[in-house]
Amino acid sequence: MKYLFIFFTISMFACNSDHKQKPEILNQPFPLRKGNQWVYEANIKYHQRETDSLIEQKLEWTMEVVDTIHHGTLIADIIKGFPTDLVWYEGKAERGNYVLMQDSNKIYFNSFDQIDSLKARLRNPKDSLMDLRNSQEILFDFPLTKGKTWGADPEMPQREDSMYAWVVKKAGTDTSAAAINYMTNPDHSIFQFQQNIGITGYYFEHHGTVMELSMRLIKKVLHE
């Protein structure tokens, strides 16, 4: 019985240790794990300058997590492709490199051309990464409660309306997505986000030049 008690105690300690090592990645509403993929159907409408004509096109677009790097209490997920890559589409588009950085209840969004130098920074424990975590780079601020705002430019005069900042227009449920809007004078964007699934839709429209993008999630590959 003595040895059985010791074995049970060690086993419980090991389980608790594993639980403490990964709480932040297990409890994130956005399941950003290496290998996860989201495939979208995109409908694009734009003005083709060469022929001065209106073009409508449908295509599939894949967003995937290609690497996950832990940096202290932060989790940085390297993303290949993002819905915004298709904004100002003119017949072709390449999947860009991005990092979605999870810090407590916030996810910060940054784009990068030199992905190798970014990975070196993320793996350097002495780098504070503060330039990647300013208020304008916040993509999502959980929980997504109706009326919540973030991402306004601190150098702009404070506004009484809800323009030039992300605003949760509709809260999500277990079976429906939240709607997060960003409205400016020249254009507006809408993300649809569902808990434990991620971005389920994206919409962009320019108010002058014809550029309209509508995306919906049609397939997902999510690893536990």
ChimeraX attribute file (.defattr): number of C-alpha atoms within 10 A of each C-alpha:
attribute: neighborCount
match mode: 1-to-1
recipient: residues
	/A:1	6
	/A:2	6
	/A:3	8
	/A:4	9
	/A:5	10
	/A:6	11
	/A:7	12
	/A:8	11
	/A:9	11
	/A:10	12
	/A:11	12
	/A:12	11
	/A:13	12
	/A:14	12
	/A:15	10
	/A:16	11
	/A:17	11
	/A:18	10
	/A:19	12
	/A:20	10
	/A:21	9
	/A:22	10
	/A:23	10
	/A:24	16
	/A:25	16
	/A:26	13
	/A:27	10
	/A:28	17
	/A:29	16
	/A:30	19
	/A:31	18
	/A:32	29
	/A:33	21
	/A:34	17
	/A:35	13
	/A:36	18
	/A:37	20
	/A:38	22
	/A:39	18
	/A:40	23
	/A:41	17
	/A:42	22
	/A:43	17
	/A:44	23
	/A:45	20
	/A:46	22
	/A:47	18
	/A:48	16
	/A:49	9
	/A:50	6
	/A:51	8
	/A:52	8
	/A:53	10
	/A:54	12
	/A:55	15
	/A:56	14
	/A:57	12
	/A:58	13
	/A:59	10
	/A:60	13
	/A:61	21
	/A:62	17
	/A:63	19
	/A:64	21
	/A:65	21
	/A:66	16
	/A:67	17
	/A:68	20
	/A:69	15
	/A:70	15
	/A:71	18
	/A:72	12
	/A:73	9
	/A:74	17
	/A:75	22
	/A:76	24
	/A:77	22
	/A:78	26
	/A:79	25
	/A:80	18
	/A:81	20
	/A:82	19
	/A:83	23
	/A:84	15
	/A:85	14
	/A:86	23
	/A:87	18
	/A:88	21
	/A:89	19
	/A:90	15
	/A:91	12
	/A:92	7
	/A:93	13
	/A:94	11
	/A:95	16
	/A:96	17
	/A:97	18
	/A:98	21
	/A:99	24
	/A:100	24
	/A:101	27
	/A:102	24
	/A:103	15
	/A:104	13
	/A:105	12
	/A:106	18
	/A:107	22
	/A:108	20
	/A:109	21
	/A:110	17
	/A:111	15
	/A:112	13
	/A:113	10
	/A:114	9
	/A:115	15
	/A:116	10
	/A:117	10
	/A:118	15
	/A:119	16
	/A:120	11
	/A:121	15
	/A:122	21
	/A:123	14
	/A:124	13
	/A:125	12
	/A:126	10
	/A:127	11
	/A:128	13
	/A:129	15
	/A:130	7
	/A:131	8
	/A:132	17
	/A:133	18
	/A:134	12
	/A:135	13
	/A:136	16
	/A:137	20
	/A:138	21
	/A:139	19
	/A:140	23
	/A:141	19
	/A:142	14
	/A:143	13
	/A:144	21
	/A:145	17
	/A:146	15
	/A:147	13
	/A:148	16
	/A:149	20
	/A:150	18
	/A:151	18
	/A:152	21
	/A:153	13
	/A:154	9
	/A:155	6
	/A:156	8
	/A:157	8
	/A:158	9
	/A:159	10
	/A:160	6
	/A:161	7
	/A:162	15
	/A:163	16
	/A:164	18
	/A:165	19
	/A:166	25
	/A:167	23
	/A:168	24
	/A:169	18
	/A:170	18
	/A:171	19
	/A:172	19
	/A:173	10
	/A:174	8
	/A:175	7
	/A:176	14
	/A:177	20
	/A:178	22
	/A:179	21
	/A:180	26
	/A:181	22
	/A:182	22
	/A:183	17
	/A:184	13
	/A:185	10
	/A:186	10
	/A:187	15
	/A:188	16
	/A:189	18
	/A:190	21
	/A:191	23
	/A:192	23
	/A:193	23
	/A:194	22
	/A:195	20
	/A:196	14
	/A:197	17
	/A:198	17
	/A:199	22
	/A:200	22
	/A:201	22
	/A:202	22
	/A:203	21
	/A:204	24
	/A:205	21
	/A:206	18
	/A:207	13
	/A:208	9
	/A:209	12
	/A:210	14
	/A:211	21
	/A:212	21
	/A:213	24
	/A:214	21
	/A:215	25
	/A:216	20
	/A:217	20
	/A:218	14
	/A:219	13
	/A:220	17
	/A:221	11
	/A:222	15
	/A:223	11
	/A:224	6
